[in-house]
Amino acid sequence: MGEFRVSRSRHIAAPLEQVHGFVDDFHEWVHWSPWEGLDPQLRRTYSGAARGVGAQYEWAGDKKAGSGHMEILDSTPHEITVALTFTAPFESENTSYFAFSPSADGRTDVTWTMTGPQSAPQRVLFTLIRMNAKVAKDFDKGLAALDAAATGRAPAGA
């Protein structure tokens, strides 16, 4: 079994602590996640810690939004690791990593990476439907929205 990897980066015009706060708190994801708005009736459940390690988020929606859950496994000032499990429309277990690097101008370089196992049939299917390119496009959209959110205001829990 192989592994897929999708990674995108963006230079965000906000300090590291502020950008980090939007990723470290699942309640803030509604302001920047590229998948927000796919299903206006999406059901969200938050549990575990309020933010950081142990924070959990579960969603259930229509065919576009699917369903699944996430949990923050590790959170340091420079990296957040999220376990991501999709239960519909397909099942998969992946890991997302967010790396934060402050720049000299007070901005933050953010890299969003997702990895996961990929069987030979999945590799063929993902190639045919250009899944990696679609995810990369979604990551670019999400990072642009994260930039807008982080430059527009501080996260609620900060």
N, C-alpha and C positions, 0 to 999 in steps of 0.2 A: 504494500500500500504506500502510495506517495503522499505528498503534502502540498497544499496550495498556500500561497502567500500573496496578499495584496497589501500594498503600503503606499500612503500618500502623505505629503508634508505641506505645511503652510507657515509663513512668517506672519504672526498675529501681532497687531499693534496694541498689545496690553501686557502688563507685567505677568510673570510666570504664576504667581500666587492667584491672581484673578482668573487666568485661563484654567488653571488646575481645578479651581473651585467649581467650574461649570461641568467638568468631567467627573469629579469625585462625588457628586451628589446627583443621583438618578432623577430627582425631582427637577433638576435644571435641564435635563436632556430634552424636555418638551420645547425648549427655546432654540435648540440647534440640531437635533438629530435629523438626518436627511429623510428619515422614514416617518416623521411626524406628518400628519395630514393625509396619509394613505387611506385611513379609515376613520371618519369622524366619530364613529361609535366605539372606537378602541377602548377596551377595558384595561386599566392599569392597576396593579397592586404593588405596593411598596412594603418591604418588611426588613427585618434585621436591623443593622445599625442605620442611623440617619444618613450617614455619609461615610466614605472610606471603606476600609476592610470590613466585610460582613454585610454591607449594604446590598439589598436584593431588590430586583425589579422583575415583575412578571407582566406580560401583555397577552391579550387574546383579541384577535380581530378577524376581519374578513380575509378572503383569498390573497389580497394584495399585502396586507399587514402581517398575516400569519399569526403564529403564537410561539411563545417560548419564554425563557427567563435568563436573567443575567445576575452575576454576583461579582462584587469587587473582591478579588483575592489578595491583592497587594496594592498599597498606595504609599508612595514616597513623594517628596517634592518634585522628583524628576521622572517618575514613571508610575503609571496605573495599569494594573493587569486585571482584565475582566474575563470571567468564564461566561461563554455565550452558548446557550443551548436553544436550537430551534426545534419545535415539536410539530409545526405545520407551516406551510404546506408540505414540507419535507423535514426529515429528522437529521440533525447534525450537531456535533459538539465542536466548537471552535474557541479560540482564545484571541482576544483583542488586547493590544498593547498601545498605550499612549505614552510617548516620550516627550518631555518638555525640557527645552534648553533655553536659558535666558541669553539674550544677545546684549551687546554693549549699549545699544540704543534704548534699552528698557522694554524691548519687545520680547516675544517668545516664539521660538521655533517649535512647532508641534508636528510630530509624526504619528500617524494612526496606522497601525498594522493589524491585520487579521490573518491568522494561520489556522489550519485544521487538516485532518486526514482527508485523503481523496483517493478513492478506489479507481481502478482503471476505467470502469464504466462511467463513473462520475467525471473523470478527466475528459473523456470523449464528449459527454453531454455538456460539460462546462465550456469546452472548446466550441461546440456547435452553437450554443446560445450566447457565447461571448460573456460568460458570467463574470470573469475577472475584470473585464473592461467595464461592465455594469457596476460592479462593486466599487471599482476605482472612481467612477463618475459620482456615485453616491458619496464616497468619502470626500471627494473634492467639494461637493455641495455642502456636506456637513461641516467641513472645516471652514468654509466661507461663512456659514451661519454661526459657527462658534466664534469666529473673528468678529462678526457683527454683534453678537450677544456680549462678548467680553469687552469690546470697546464701548458698548452702549451703557453698561451698568455693571456693578459688582454682583456676584451671585448672592442669592437671598440669605444663605447661611453664613456668609462671610462677616 
